[in-house]
Structures are given as C-alpha cells and as structure tokens.
C-alpha cells in the first residue's frame, strides 16, 4: 500500500474511531510528538553535556588513539542527535501561524526518527568507549555489538508491532 493510501486510511479511521477532523488529528499528533521529544531531548542533552566535559578530565590523556577516535565520533553523533531533536521546535517557530501543520508534523516526525537513530548510535559509542577504557578494546567491541543488537532488536520489535496493528487489517468497529 502506498503512503497516500496509508494516509487516507489513517484519516478515515481517525474520523470513524475518534470523530476528529484532519486538523484535530494533526494537533494531537503534534502534541504527542512534543511529549516524545521532551523525554528523549533530556537524555540526549545530558549525554552530550557529559561527553563535552570528558576532555577536561585528568584521565582523558590516558585514552588510546582508537578510544579518542571513538570519543570524537560519539560526540559528533550525540551533537547531531541533539540538533535533529531540537530542530522540530525551531521549524515550528519558523512556520508558526502559516497553516503548515501537515508539513510540520511530517518533517518533525522524520527528524525525530533520525534523531533517535543517531542517539542510539551515540549510546553504542559510549558503551564502546567505556568498556574499552575500563576493561579492554576487545570487551568494548563485544559490549558495543550487544548494545547495537539490543537497539536494533527494539527497533525491529517496534516495526513488527506496527505492522501487526495496521489500521487496514483490523479497523475498529463502533456500535
């Protein structure tokens, strides 16, 4: 099914099940997205702040070249994630009162997905860095692979759940 068919089916389901207009649905989706952003922004901003302080710690000079490389990539991913997760708020401000809610919700949704993916990659980088520094590079790589597998597994689970509950498979009936 194409995206436009999915959107049409979504609109029809929302109207039947929730008795909401397209604008009401967009308002609800925007509010839900903002709540999700509030949760994930806190984590990514704390991680980024923590990472930015590391070079000023005494033991930072004990890092190997490999660990410094991992650190720099992890910082870049964390900063990129922060930017992607803050961008929807800036876009909202830029589009305020321009009746661009469909574009705003769609763009913010995509930016949020990218931000969460880069945040996951940054978390894997943190696991690699910490285990490599504290135990050994080999253990760091194993721990990073496990962390990446868990993150990917959770994304796969979310995808499976989404596909199992497609609105066109079992639309709710109202009596």
C-alpha positions as a Markdown table, in Angstrom:
| # | Residue | x | y | z |
|---|---|---|---|---|
| 1 | Unk | 0.0 | 0.0 | 0.0 |
| 2 | Unk | 1.4 | 3.4 | -0.9 |
| 3 | Unk | 1.9 | 6.3 | 1.6 |
| 4 | Unk | -1.0 | 8.2 | 0.2 |
| 5 | Unk | -3.3 | 5.2 | 0.7 |
| 6 | Unk | -2.0 | 4.7 | 4.2 |
| 7 | Unk | -2.7 | 8.4 | 5.0 |
| 8 | Unk | -6.2 | 8.2 | 3.5 |
| 9 | Unk | -6.9 | 5.0 | 5.5 |
| 10 | Unk | -5.5 | 6.7 | 8.6 |
| 11 | Unk | -7.7 | 9.8 | 8.1 |
| 12 | Unk | -10.8 | 7.6 | 7.6 |
| 13 | Unk | -10.0 | 5.5 | 10.7 |
| 14 | Unk | -9.4 | 8.6 | 12.9 |
| 15 | Unk | -12.7 | 10.1 | 11.7 |
| 16 | Unk | -14.7 | 6.9 | 12.4 |
| 17 | Unk | -13.0 | 6.0 | 15.6 |
| 18 | Unk | -12.2 | 9.3 | 17.2 |
| 19 | Unk | -14.6 | 11.7 | 15.3 |
| 20 | Unk | -11.7 | 14.1 | 14.8 |
| 21 | Unk | -11.0 | 16.3 | 11.8 |
| 22 | Unk | -7.7 | 16.2 | 10.0 |
| 23 | Unk | -6.7 | 19.4 | 11.9 |
| 24 | Unk | -7.6 | 17.8 | 15.2 |
| 25 | Unk | -5.6 | 14.8 | 14.3 |
| 26 | Unk | -2.6 | 16.9 | 13.3 |
| 27 | Unk | -2.9 | 18.9 | 16.6 |
| 28 | Unk | -3.0 | 15.6 | 18.6 |
| 29 | Unk | 0.0 | 14.2 | 16.6 |
| 30 | Unk | 2.0 | 17.4 | 17.2 |
| 31 | Unk | 1.2 | 17.3 | 20.9 |
| 32 | Unk | 2.2 | 13.6 | 21.1 |
| 33 | Unk | 5.4 | 14.3 | 19.2 |
| 34 | Unk | 6.3 | 17.2 | 21.6 |
| 35 | Unk | 5.9 | 14.9 | 24.6 |
| 36 | Unk | 8.2 | 12.3 | 23.0 |
| 37 | Unk | 10.7 | 15.0 | 22.2 |
| 38 | Unk | 10.7 | 16.2 | 25.8 |
| 39 | Unk | 11.6 | 12.7 | 27.0 |
| 40 | Unk | 14.3 | 12.0 | 24.5 |
| 41 | Unk | 15.8 | 15.5 | 24.5 |
| 42 | Unk | 16.6 | 15.3 | 28.2 |
| 43 | Unk | 18.6 | 12.1 | 27.7 |
| 44 | Unk | 20.5 | 13.2 | 24.6 |
| 45 | Unk | 21.3 | 16.6 | 26.1 |
| 46 | Unk | 22.6 | 15.0 | 29.3 |
| 47 | Unk | 24.7 | 12.6 | 27.2 |
| 48 | Unk | 26.1 | 15.4 | 25.1 |
| 49 | Unk | 26.9 | 17.5 | 28.1 |
| 50 | Unk | 28.7 | 14.6 | 29.7 |
| 51 | Unk | 30.7 | 13.9 | 26.6 |
| 52 | Unk | 31.7 | 17.5 | 26.2 |
| 53 | Unk | 33.3 | 17.6 | 29.7 |
| 54 | Unk | 35.4 | 14.5 | 29.2 |
| 55 | Unk | 38.4 | 16.2 | 27.5 |
| 56 | Unk | 38.8 | 18.3 | 30.6 |
| 57 | Unk | 39.2 | 15.3 | 32.9 |
| 58 | Unk | 42.7 | 14.2 | 34.0 |
| 59 | Unk | 42.4 | 10.7 | 32.7 |
| 60 | Unk | 41.4 | 11.7 | 29.2 |
| 61 | Unk | 45.0 | 11.8 | 28.2 |
| 62 | Unk | 45.2 | 8.1 | 29.0 |
| 63 | Unk | 42.9 | 7.2 | 26.1 |
| 64 | Unk | 44.4 | 5.4 | 23.2 |
| 65 | Unk | 44.2 | 6.8 | 19.7 |
| 66 | Unk | 41.4 | 4.3 | 19.0 |
| 67 | Unk | 39.5 | 5.5 | 22.1 |
| 68 | Unk | 40.0 | 9.1 | 21.1 |
| 69 | Unk | 38.6 | 8.3 | 17.7 |
| 70 | Unk | 35.6 | 6.6 | 19.2 |
| 71 | Unk | 35.1 | 9.5 | 21.6 |
| 72 | Unk | 35.1 | 12.1 | 18.7 |
| 73 | Unk | 32.6 | 10.0 | 16.6 |
| 74 | Unk | 30.4 | 9.6 | 19.6 |
| 75 | Unk | 30.5 | 13.3 | 20.4 |
| 76 | Unk | 29.6 | 14.1 | 16.7 |
| 77 | Unk | 26.7 | 11.6 | 16.8 |
| 78 | Unk | 25.4 | 13.0 | 20.1 |
| 79 | Unk | 25.6 | 16.6 | 18.9 |
| 80 | Unk | 23.9 | 15.6 | 15.6 |
| 81 | Unk | 21.2 | 13.9 | 17.6 |
| 82 | Unk | 20.7 | 16.9 | 19.7 |
| 83 | Unk | 20.3 | 19.1 | 16.6 |
| 84 | Unk | 17.9 | 16.7 | 15.0 |
| 85 | Unk | 15.8 | 16.5 | 18.1 |
| 86 | Unk | 15.7 | 20.3 | 18.7 |
| 87 | Unk | 15.1 | 21.1 | 15.1 |
| 88 | Unk | 11.3 | 20.4 | 15.2 |
| 89 | Unk | 10.8 | 23.2 | 17.7 |
| 90 | Unk | 12.8 | 25.6 | 15.5 |
| 91 | Unk | 10.8 | 24.6 | 12.5 |
| 92 | Unk | 7.5 | 25.1 | 14.5 |
| 93 | Unk | 8.7 | 28.6 | 15.4 |
| 94 | Unk | 9.6 | 29.3 | 11.7 |
| 95 | Unk | 6.2 | 28.1 | 10.4 |
| 96 | Unk | 4.1 | 29.5 | 13.3 |
| 97 | Unk | 0.8 | 30.8 | 12.0 |
| 98 | Unk | 1.5 | 29.8 | 8.5 |
| 99 | Unk | -1.1 | 27.0 | 8.4 |
| 100 | Unk | 1.7 | 24.5 | 7.7 |
| 101 | Unk | 0.8 | 21.9 | 10.3 |
| 102 | Unk | 0.8 | 18.9 | 7.9 |
| 103 | Unk | 4.4 | 19.8 | 6.8 |
| 104 | Unk | 5.5 | 20.5 | 10.3 |
| 105 | Unk | 4.2 | 17.2 | 11.7 |
| 106 | Unk | 5.6 | 15.2 | 8.8 |
| 107 | Unk | 9.0 | 16.9 | 8.9 |
| 108 | Unk | 9.2 | 16.7 | 12.7 |
| 109 | Unk | 8.4 | 13.0 | 12.7 |
| 110 | Unk | 11.2 | 12.3 | 10.2 |
| 111 | Unk | 13.7 | 14.5 | 12.1 |
| 112 | Unk | 12.7 | 12.7 | 15.4 |
| 113 | Unk | 13.3 | 9.3 | 13.9 |
| 114 | Unk | 16.7 | 10.4 | 12.6 |
| 115 | Unk | 17.5 | 11.9 | 16.0 |
| 116 | Unk | 16.6 | 8.7 | 17.8 |
| 117 | Unk | 18.7 | 6.6 | 15.4 |
| 118 | Unk | 21.7 | 8.9 | 15.9 |
| 119 | Unk | 21.1 | 8.9 | 19.7 |
| 120 | Unk | 21.2 | 5.1 | 19.6 |
| 121 | Unk | 24.4 | 5.1 | 17.7 |
| 122 | Unk | 25.9 | 7.6 | 20.2 |
| 123 | Unk | 24.9 | 5.3 | 23.1 |
| 124 | Unk | 26.6 | 2.4 | 21.3 |
| 125 | Unk | 29.7 | 4.6 | 21.0 |
| 126 | Unk | 29.5 | 5.4 | 24.7 |
| 127 | Unk | 29.3 | 1.7 | 25.6 |
| 128 | Unk | 32.3 | 1.0 | 23.3 |
| 129 | Unk | 34.3 | 3.9 | 24.8 |
| 130 | Unk | 33.7 | 3.0 | 28.4 |
| 131 | Unk | 34.2 | -0.8 | 28.1 |
| 132 | Unk | 37.3 | -0.2 | 26.0 |
| 133 | Unk | 38.8 | 2.2 | 28.5 |
| 134 | Unk | 37.8 | 0.3 | 31.7 |
| 135 | Unk | 38.3 | -3.3 | 30.5 |
| 136 | Unk | 39.9 | -3.7 | 27.1 |
| 137 | Unk | 39.2 | -2.8 | 23.4 |
| 138 | Unk | 38.0 | -6.3 | 22.7 |
| 139 | Unk | 35.5 | -6.3 | 25.5 |
| 140 | Unk | 34.5 | -2.8 | 24.3 |
| 141 | Unk | 33.7 | -4.1 | 20.9 |
| 142 | Unk | 31.7 | -7.0 | 22.3 |
| 143 | Unk | 29.7 | -4.7 | 24.5 |
| 144 | Unk | 29.1 | -2.3 | 21.7 |
| 145 | Unk | 27.8 | -5.1 | 19.4 |
| 146 | Unk | 25.5 | -6.3 | 22.2 |
| 147 | Unk | 24.2 | -2.7 | 22.7 |
| 148 | Unk | 23.7 | -2.2 | 19.0 |
| 149 | Unk | 21.9 | -5.6 | 18.8 |
| 150 | Unk | 19.6 | -4.6 | 21.6 |
| 151 | Unk | 18.9 | -1.2 | 20.0 |
| 152 | Unk | 18.2 | -2.8 | 16.6 |
| 153 | Unk | 16.1 | -5.5 | 18.2 |
| 154 | Unk | 13.9 | -2.9 | 19.9 |
| 155 | Unk | 13.5 | -1.1 | 16.6 |
| 156 | Unk | 12.6 | -4.4 | 14.9 |
| 157 | Unk | 10.1 | -5.1 | 17.6 |
| 158 | Unk | 8.5 | -1.7 | 17.1 |
| 159 | Unk | 8.3 | -2.3 | 13.4 |
| 160 | Unk | 6.7 | -5.8 | 13.9 |
| 161 | Unk | 4.2 | -4.3 | 16.3 |
| 162 | Unk | 3.3 | -1.5 | 13.9 |
| 163 | Unk | 2.9 | -4.0 | 11.0 |
| 164 | Unk | 0.7 | -6.3 | 13.2 |
| 165 | Unk | -1.6 | -3.4 | 14.1 |
| 166 | Unk | -2.0 | -1.7 | 10.7 |
| 167 | Unk | -5.2 | 0.2 | 10.6 |
| 168 | Unk | -6.3 | -1.5 | 7.4 |
| 169 | Unk | -6.0 | -5.0 | 8.9 |
| 170 | Unk | -8.5 | -4.6 | 11.8 |
| 171 | Unk | -10.2 | -1.3 | 11.8 |
| 172 | Unk | -12.2 | -0.8 | 15.0 |
| 173 | Unk | -16.0 | -1.1 | 14.7 |
| 174 | Unk | -18.3 | 1.2 | 16.6 |
| 175 | Unk | -21.7 | 0.1 | 17.7 |
